[in-house]
Amino acid sequence: MEWLPLSMFVAVCVVLLTGYPVAFALGGTALLFAAGGMLTGTFSPSDLSFVPNRLFGIIENSTLMAVPLFVFMGVMLEKSRVAEKLLSSMGQLFGPLPGGMGLAIILVGALLAASTGIVGATVVTMGLLSLPTMLRQGYQPQLSTGLICATGTLGQIIPPSIALVLLGDVLANAYQDIQLKQGLWSLDTVSVGDLFVGALIPGLILVGLYLFYVVAISLLKPQWAPAFAPADGERRSWRALLGGLIPPLLLIAAVLGSILTGKATPTEAAGVGAFGALLLGAANRHLNRTILGEVVRATSRVTAMVFMILIGASLFSLVFRGFGGEEAVHNLFAAMPGGVIGATVMVMLLIFLLGFILDFIEITFVVVPIVAPVLLGMGLDPIWLGVMIALNLQTSFLTPPFGFALFYLRGVAPAEVKTTHIYQGVIPFIFIQLIMLGILALFPELATWLPHALYG
């Protein structure tokens, strides 16, 4: 009966393509298949007895409390124009250099990723603020749009990333299940903090590769990325420039530093970040009842969406396992040529392709719980696997024609920027990210060394 879990997976993908809300598509498909299985005797009602405990476990999960706090932090930095001041300051510092505006955008994108972790917010913010300026100063449209899309997706891999928070929770559950099945009662664990630390070096290397590409372009084709000085009316004092740079840098240092040094859990650090973003908004004089209301409503919408999807995905996962889906996936991977390497390549290819049509939240809650236990059972390191999945999802966000980052930028780009410019512009960055995936596959220590060095 291995065709039943496969049919269930295909059915939910078809429902998702119709545009039906993800959470209800997952839960509804699961209930329909469970009801059909009970009628035909292929599904046991006892498999649904774990649903109440699973739902209460989701609501009481302290790790997932980091999600609304990080979302609040990111939206507040955007609405209070702290991100705008950061981009303006960086542009004025690097603009006079060849390719300087491109370098500024990469650095700002990395800093926004480390302070928001929200891909859409970063792409839209930089698209609105920097793209018109780059085009006026003679930057090639393809390079400009590719830079903005690529740096906007850094929020998937640079901590504190919401994607890493969700992946960390899913992988921790899968890892503990595997250890229990192997009879290991003294459980090791993998935490969100481990993934944050593990993603730090690969994320910085990826930023370095982006910077190297822009420098190479500015030297080989200087007309694509010319240097320019700001107009007299745009010149600002060093005090004003540092005022735009230092506050968000201090906030990032407080959030990441408290996690890396073990002084705070990711959830506690998220609370520090949310409160710090609130203080920055007040100091920037862009905090009032209207803005605060917009931030709270946006945070509530995103948080409700995440938790509803998680509830639907948990129900889907329970029914999928009840039909023997986990055993079917294990048998499929075991029969695959190449062993664990072949299975890993197949999973990465599947996640990459699904990234065209599904958001990272759906992939994290639907696909990862199915494939992660099998891969972890084959001996893969959970930290390395989590970072690889995050990098892979980041690449799929860029790939035409369905990359989400492309849609975000298309929505705010000037009329003279064609869709083909955006598609052509992201291609070099897709290759850079594939190179980074290859580097991490060859040298897993890039993701695993720092967590083991810090936490043992």
N, C-alpha and C positions, 0 to 999 in steps of 0.2 A: 504493500500500500504506500510505497514511497512517492507515488504520484500525487497523493493528497496534500502533503505540505508544500510541494512544488506548485500545485494548482492554487493553493491559498496565497502564496507569495505573488504569483502572476496576477491573481484576481485583485489584490490590494494595489498593485502597480497600475492596473487598468483603471480602477476607481480613482486613484490619485490623479491620473491624466485627465479625467473629466473635470477637474477643478473642485471636487467636493472637499470640504474641510478635512484636513489630514487626520486630526484626532478621531473624528467620527468615522472616517473611512477605515481606519485601523480597527477600532473597537467594533464597528458594525460588521465588517468582513469576518472578524474572529467569531462573533456571536452567531452569524449565519452559518458558518462552517461548523461550529460546535453543535448547533441545533440539528443540522443535517447529519452530523456524525452520530448524534444520540439516536436519531430515528433509524439509522442504518446499522447501529451497533458498532461503529468504528471509532467512537469517541466515548470515553467514560466521564460521567458527570463529576466524579470525584476530582478530576483534573482541574475543575474550576473552584474547588474548595479553598485554594490558596489566594483567590482574588482579594478577599477583604484584607488579609494580612499584607499582601503586596501593595494595595492602595494606601493603607495606613503607613506602611513603610516609606512610601514616596513622600507623603505629606510631612512625616516626622524626620525626613532625611536632612540633617544639619548641613551636609555638604552642598546640597542643592539650594540652600538659602543664599549661597554666593551669587546665584544667577540674578535675582532681582537687584541685589546691591551693586553688582558690576554694571548691569544695564542702567540703573539710576546714575551711576558715576559717569558713564559714557554719554548719556543723553544730556545730563546737566552740563558737561564740558562743551557739548555742541550748542545747546540753547543759550548758554551764558556767554558765548563768543570767545571763550578761552582758547578753543582750537583755532579760531580765526586769527587771533593775535599771535599764536604760536607760528602759524604758517606765514603770516606777514613778516614776522621778525626773522625767520629763517630765510625767506626770500630776499630780504634786504641784506643779509649777511653774505649769502652765497651768490647772489645775482651777478655781481661784477666778474665772477669767474666763468671760464668756458664751461658750458653745461651746468652752471651754478644753480639755476632754478630747478633743473632736474635732480641735482644732488639734494637740494633743499626739500623737494617733495618726497624723496625717498626717506630722508631722516625724519621729516614730520610724520610721514605715514607710519614709520616704525614707532615713533613716540605716541601717536594716536592709537596704534594697535596696542601698545603697552598701557594705555590709559582708558581705552574704551572696549576693545575686543569686538566691536560691531562693524562688520564689513560694509554694510549698506550706508551707515552713517559716515564712515571715513571716505568712501568713494564719492558720495553726494557732496560732502563738505568741500573736499579738494576740487571736485569738478566745478562747483559753483565759484569758488574763490580763486583758483589758480589757472584753470584752463583758458579763460578769456585773456588773462595776462600773458600767458605763454604764447598764444597765437598772435597777439598784438606785437610781441617782441621777436617774431620770426621763427619760433620753434616749429618743427615739422609736425603736422597734425597727428601722424601715426605715432611718433615718439611721445608726444604729449599725452595722448589718450592711453597708450600702452603703459606709460609710467603711472598714471593715476589709477588705472585698474589694478595693476600688479601690486603697487604699494598699499592700495586699499584692502587687498586680501591678506596682508600680513597679520591682520587681526585674527586669522585662523590659527596661526602658529606661535606668535609672540605672546608670552604670558603677560598679564592675566587674560586668557582667552576663554570666552564662554564655551567654545567648542571643546577646549581641553577640560573644562569643568564637567561637562556632560560626559565626555569620553572617559574621564577618570572614574566617575561613578559607575558607568556601565562595565568598564574593564575590572574594577575592583570586585564587583559582584561575580563576574565570570571567573576571575582568578580564584576567589574563595571557593566557588563551586567545584572547580577543577581540583583544588587541594583536598576538599572533603571527599571527593570521589576516589582520590588516591590514598585516603586514609591518613592524611597529615593533619593531626588535630592541633598542633602548635602552628597556627597559621601565620605565614608572612602575608603582607598585604601591599597593595599599590594604591597610592592616594593621589588626589588632585595635585597636591604639592609636589609629588614625585614627577608628575607629567609637566608641571610648570618648570621645574628645574631641568628636566630632560629636554624640553623644547627650547631652552634658552640658547645653547650653543648652535644647534641647527638654524634657529631663527636668525641669529647674528651672522652666521655664515651666508645665509640667503640674502640678507641686507647687503653684506659685503659684495656678493656677486652682482647684485643690482647696481651698486655704486661703481664697480669695475666696468660694467657694460656702459654706463653713461659716460664715464671718463674716456673709454675707448671710442665711443661715438663722437664725443666732442673733439677728440684729436684727429680721427680719421675723416669725419664729415662735419667740420665746424659750422657749416651753414645750417645744419639740422638743429644745433643747440647753441645758439650764439650767446655771448656774454652781454649783459646789459646792466646799466646803472639805473636806479630808481629816479623818477622825476624829482625835481627840487621839492615839490609839495609833499612827496612821499618820504623824504629823508627824516630820520628820527635820531634822537640822541642815543648814546650807548645805554643810558639809564632806561630809556623807553624800550630799547631792544631787549635788554636783560630782564626788564619787567615782563615781557611777553614770553621769555624762555624759562626763567628760573622757577616760577611757581608750578607749572605742570611737571617740570623735571623733579622738583622736590616731592610732588605727589606720587609720581611713578616710583621714586626711590623709596618712599615710605611704604608703598604697597608691596613692591617686589622685595625690598630689603627685609621687611618683616617676615615674608614667607621663606626667603633663602636662608636667613639666619635662624629659622625655627622659633622666632619670637611670637608668631601668630599663625593660626591656621588660615587657609585661603578664605574661609568664610569671615573670620575676624578681620583679615586684611581687606576684604571687600567692604566691610563696614567702615574701616578707616578711609578707604578710597571714596566711598559715597559721601561721608561727612566732609572730607577734604575738598571734593568737587563742589559741595554746597558752599564752603567757605570761599573758594576761589571765585565762584559766581557772585557772591556778595562783594568781595574785594574788587571785582571787575565792574561793579555797578550795573550788572545785568541780571539781577535777581529780584523778582517781584511776585505778587500773587499769580499773575497770568502765566509767567514763565514756569513757576513752580507747579502750577496746575497742569501745564502741558507736559512737564517732565514726569509727574506722577502718573498721568493718564497713559503716556507712552510706555512707562515701566510696567504698569499694570497690564496693558495689552500684551506685551512681549512675555511677561511672566505667566499670565493665564494661558497663552498659547503653548509655552514650553511644557507646563505641567499637564495640560489637557492631552497634549501629544504623548507625553510620558505615560499617562494613565492608559490611553488607547493602545500604545505600543506594548505595555506590560500585559494587557489582556491578549493582544495578538501573539506575544511570545509564549504565554501559557498554553494557548490553544495549539500553536504551532508545535510545541514540544509534546502536547498530548497526542498529536497525530504521528509522533515519531520523527519529527522534523530534524531534531538534533542528530539522531542516529543516521538519518538519510544524508545529512551534510557530511558527517564524519566518514561514512562509507564512500561518498563521492570523492572527498579529498584523499582518502586512503588509496583509492584506485587510480588517482591521478599520477601521471608520470612526473618524476622529479621529486617526489616525496614532499617534505615540508617547503622546499623552495618552489616547487610547482604550485602547491596549494596557496602559498603566499602571493605569488604572481597573479594567480587567478582571482584571489580576493581583491587585490589592489586594482586589477583591471575592472572588476565588477563595481567597486566603489567609485572608480573614476567615471565609468559610463553612467552610473546612477546619479552622479553629481550633476549631470546635464539637466535632469528632470526633477530631482528631489533636493530639498534644502538639507543642509548638514544636520539639522535637528532630526529630520525623519530618518536619514541614513544612520545616525548615531543610535537611535532608539529601535529601529527595525532591523537593519542589516547587521550591525556590530554584535548585538546579543546572540545572533544566530551563528556567525562565523568565528567570533572571538574565542568561545570555549574550545572549539576544535583546534584552532591555531595555538592557543595557549597549552592545550593538552599535548601538542606536538613538541613543546619545549621552547616556544618563542618567549622572549622577554616582554612583559606587558608594557613597560615604559617605552621600549623601542617600537612596539606595535602601535601604541597610541600616537606617538609622534609621526610615524609613517602614515597612519590614517589621516592625521590632521594635515600633513603636507600634501597628501593625495587629494583631499577635499579642496584644499586651496588651489591646486592646479585645475581641478574641474570647474571651479568658479570662474576661471579665465577662458576656458576653451570654447571657441565659436562652434555652433551658433547659439548655444543655450546657456553660456556662462552667466551666472547671476550678476557678477560685477559689470559685465557688458551692458546689461539691461539698466542697472542703476545709473551708469554714466550716460547712456543714450537718453535717459529721461531728463538730464540737466544740461547736456552739451549744447553749444550754440548751433544754429541751423546750418552754418557752413561746414560743420564737421559731419562727414558722412559715416554711415554705419560701417562701410568697408574700411574707412580709416581706423576705426576702433578694432575691427577684426584683424587687420594687418599689424596694428601696433602691438597687440598682445602676444603675437606669435614668438618673438625672441624671448619674452619673459616665460612663456610656457616651456620653451627649451631649457631655460635657466633652471626652472623649478624641477623639470625632469632630471637634469644633471644633479640637482641637490638630492632628489630621491635616490638616484644611483649612488651618490657619495655616501648617504646614510645607510643604504643597503650594504655597501661594501665595508663600511666602518661603523658598526652599531655602537661602538664606544662613544661616539659623538653625543648620543642620547643617554647612554647608561652610565658613563663615567662620573659625571658631576653629581647625580643623585646618590650613587653609591659612596662617593667621596665625602659628601656632606652628611648623609644619614646612615652610612654603613650597610 
